[in-house]
């Protein structure tokens, strides 16, 4: 029963492509953190005058954390479109995350976080975020690139009910994610813009190379394995 319900949300052909996006997240973000822990880096603060327009406001932490559910909705919706689209998304996502990893190691960026004053749930969540997430791995912003990547592919989906309503809401959702990274001072403007840029690069690679088709062939072999049949 549970398995049948799950297959409606994530078809069998989408298991490997979606798992690949999770693995790449661990590699791009987690691996960079590990390397930074063992190698001395001199991070660069790329805060600009543009960032003064975005004041610190802990209420935006709800959007920041909510973006994880936004990503899941977008990626699973895209993956249900077809195996071809699921593999295109996985390739675009992997390329963008590899670019992020290179920048996190070669040009580590940082910023100056404000003091969190007062109480309340929003302030406590901000303190939790600052405690668990050090101000590294900022440029390009993974938060922003994943939100934009999902929206980019949502516009290409043909099986969506109320397609244009979903597309508009996803576009608005992406903009809110961008703003949340700025108003929580997790990122600066250049992080947001570079996040959009790497998403576009990943989309172009998936669109104009044969990598998605190669992943499709590997995925077809994976679907014939016992592991896949038990999932």
N, C-alpha and C positions, 0 to 999 in steps of 0.2 A: 504493500500500500504506500509506504513512505517512498520506496524506490520509484514507483510509478509516478507519484506526484513530483518527485525531484526531477525525473526525466522530462516532465512537461516544462519545468523551469530551465533545466540545463540538458539539452539533448545529448545523446551519446557522442555524437560527432564533435560536440563543443567542450567535452571534458578536457582533452589535452590542450587545446588552444587557450582555454581559460586558466588551466593550471600553469601554463607557461607564463601568463601575465603575472601570476602570483610569485612564481620562481624568480622572474626578472625583477620584481619589486624587492624581494629579499636580497638579490645580488646588487642592484643599483644602490639601494639605500643601506642595507645592512653591511654589505662587504666594504663599502666606503667608510662606514663607522669603525669597522675593525681595523682597517688600514690606518685610519687617522689616529687610532689608539696606540699604534706601535711606531708610527713615523711622525716626526716633528713637522708641523705645518705652520706657515705664517699666513693665516686667513686674511682675506681682503674685505673691507667694509665698503660695499658699493651703494650705500645709502645716498640718495640724491635730494635735491631741493623739492622734487616732485612728491616725495614721501611725506612732506609736511602737510599736504592736503588731506592725508588720511590719519585722523587722530586715533589714539589708542582707546578701544572700547571693548571691555570683556564680554559684552553681550554677543559679540560676533563669534565667540567660541562655539556657540550652538550650531552655527552654519559650518564652521570649520570641522567639527566632529561629524556633523550630519553629512558632510561630503563623502564619507566612506560609504554610506548607504546609497548616495547618488551615483557613485562609481559602479557599485554592484548592480544597480538597476540598469544603468546604461550598458555596461559590458555584457550582462546576461541577455538583455533585449537584442543587442546587436548579434550576439552569438546564435540566437534562435532564428535569425533571418535565414541563414544557410551555412553550410560548411565553408563555402568559399569566403563569405563575409567574416566568419569566425577566424579563419586563418589570416585573412588580410589584417584584421584587428590585432591578432597576436604578433604578427610580423612588425606592424607599425609601432606597436607598444614596445616590443623588444628593442627595436632600433632606437627609439626615443630614450629608453631607459639606459641603453649602453652609452649614448651621448651624455646623459646626465652623470653616469658613473665616471666617465673620463673627466668631465668638468669638476666633479666633486673631489677628485684626486689631484688633477693638474692645476686647478684654479679654485681652491676652496674659498668660499665666501662666508661672511658672518655679518651680524648686525648688532646694534646695541638695544637690548630689551629694556623697556621701562619698568619702574617699580610698580608692583600691583598693590594698590591701596584698597582698604575697605574689606567687607565680607560679602556674603551671598554666594549662591551656587556658581554663578558665572565667574566670579573672582577666584573661587576655589578650583574650578576647572582650569582656569588660566594658569594657576600656580602648578597644578598637576601637569599640564602640558609643558610648561617651561622646565619642570623637574625631569620629565621622562625624555624630552627631546632637546638636545643641546643645539645651540645656534650654529649648526653646520649643515652641509648638504642643502644649501639654499638656492644656488644658481646652477641650473635652471630649477624652477619650482615643480616638483613632481605633482604636488596638489593641483596646480593649475594645468599642467600638461595633460594629466589623466582626465580631468573634467572636460577640457577642450577636445581631447581625442574622442571621448565618448560622444560628445555633441556632434563632432565632425561626421562620425559614422551613423549617428541616429538620422541625420538628414538623408543618408543614402538608403535607409531601410524602406522597403516597399510593402511589407506585410503589416505595418503598424495600423491599428485602428486610430482614428482621429490623428493622423500623422502630423498635420501642421500644428495642432494644439500641442502634441508631445514635443515637436521640434522647438516651438517657441518657448515652452516651459523649460526644456533642457538648456536652451541658450540663456535664458534668464538665470537658471541654476548655475551655469558656468560663471556668469558675471558675478553672482553672489559669492561663489567660491573664491574668485579673484579678490573681491573686496574683503572677504573674511581673512585671507592671508595678510592683507595690508593692515586692517584694523586691529588684528591681534598682534601685529608687529612680528609675525613669524617670517614674513618675507618683505622685500622691498619691490618697487615698481619694476626694476630690471629683472628680478626673478620671475615676475609674472609674464613679462613680455618674452623672455627667453623660454619660458615654459610653453607658451603658445607656439613659438618658433620651432622647438624640437618636435612638438606634436605634428606640425605641418611637414617637417622633414621626414618623420616616420611615415606619414600618410603618403608622401610622394614615393618613397622607397617601395612601399607595399603596392602602390598603384602602377608603377612603371618598371618593376623587376619581376622575376619569376620566383622569388622567394616564397610568396604565398602558395603557389602551386606545388613547390617542393614540400612545404609543410603539409599540404593536403595529402600528398602521397605517403608521408610519414604517419600522418593521422589515420589514414586508411589501414595501414599495417598495425598501428596501435589498437584500433577497434577490433582487430581479429585476435588480440591476445586475451589470455584468461583474466588478467588484471582488469581490463576494461569490462569484461563480461560480469565481473563481480561488483563493479562500482554502481 
